[in-house]
Amino acid sequence: MHKINAFSLITYVYQYLNPEGTAEIIKKLNMLYDLKIDTDDLIERDKEIKNRVLDLADKAHHYHKNQLGEAKEANKYSQLYQ
């Protein structure tokens, strides 16, 4: 039988893709096995994903804020006619 050293490399995963974590694992493998796998594309992709998530969160916040404003406005008018 062949003897193989086993180990695990784990990264934190958010509720969306995490290329930065993948890049960190690859960096560790590069170091351990003297590899030269480039992680620049993963880091760039991670930045793009984070920007999209922040943009969506901002849009959701504004949508929610507008919905609350409309509900308050509707409530104000309904109180006038009671």
C-alpha positions in Angstrom: 0.0 0.0 0.0 1.0 3.6 -0.7 1.4 5.9 2.3 -0.2 9.2 1.6 -0.2 12.1 4.0 -3.7 13.5 4.3 -4.8 17.0 5.4 -7.6 19.4 4.9 -7.5 23.0 3.9 -10.7 24.8 4.8 -11.8 28.4 4.1 -14.7 30.4 5.4 -17.7 30.4 3.0 -20.2 33.3 2.9 -23.7 33.0 1.6 -22.2 33.6 -1.9 -19.2 32.5 -3.9 -15.8 33.1 -2.2 -13.0 33.1 -4.7 -10.7 34.8 -2.2 -10.9 31.8 0.1 -10.1 29.6 -2.9 -7.1 31.8 -3.7 -5.9 31.5 -0.1 -6.0 27.7 -0.3 -4.2 27.7 -3.6 -1.5 30.0 -2.1 -1.0 27.5 0.7 -0.7 24.7 -1.8 1.7 26.8 -3.8 3.8 27.2 -0.7 3.6 23.5 0.4 4.3 22.0 -3.0 6.4 24.7 -4.6 3.7 25.3 -7.2 3.2 28.5 -9.1 -0.6 28.7 -9.6 -1.7 32.3 -10.2 -4.5 33.5 -8.1 -4.8 37.0 -9.4 -8.0 36.2 -11.5 -9.6 34.7 -8.4 -8.9 37.8 -6.3 -10.3 40.0 -9.1 -13.4 37.9 -9.4 -13.9 38.1 -5.6 -13.8 41.9 -5.8 -16.4 41.8 -8.5 -18.7 39.5 -6.5 -18.3 41.6 -3.4 -19.1 44.8 -5.3 -22.2 43.2 -6.8 -23.4 42.0 -3.4 -22.9 45.4 -1.9 -24.8 47.0 -4.9 -27.7 44.5 -4.4 -27.8 45.2 -0.7 -27.9 48.9 -1.3 -30.7 48.5 -3.8 -32.6 46.3 -1.4 -32.1 48.9 1.4 -33.5 51.7 -0.9 -36.4 49.5 -2.0 -37.3 48.7 1.6 -36.9 52.4 2.6 -39.2 53.4 -0.2 -41.8 50.8 0.7 -41.8 52.0 4.3 -42.2 55.6 3.1 -45.2 54.6 0.9 -46.8 52.7 3.7 -46.4 55.7 6.1 -47.8 58.0 3.4 -50.8 55.7 2.8 -51.4 55.4 6.6 -51.3 59.2 6.9 -54.0 59.6 4.3 -56.2 56.8 5.7 -56.2 58.5 9.1 -57.5 61.7 7.5 -60.6 59.9 6.3 -61.5 58.1 9.6 
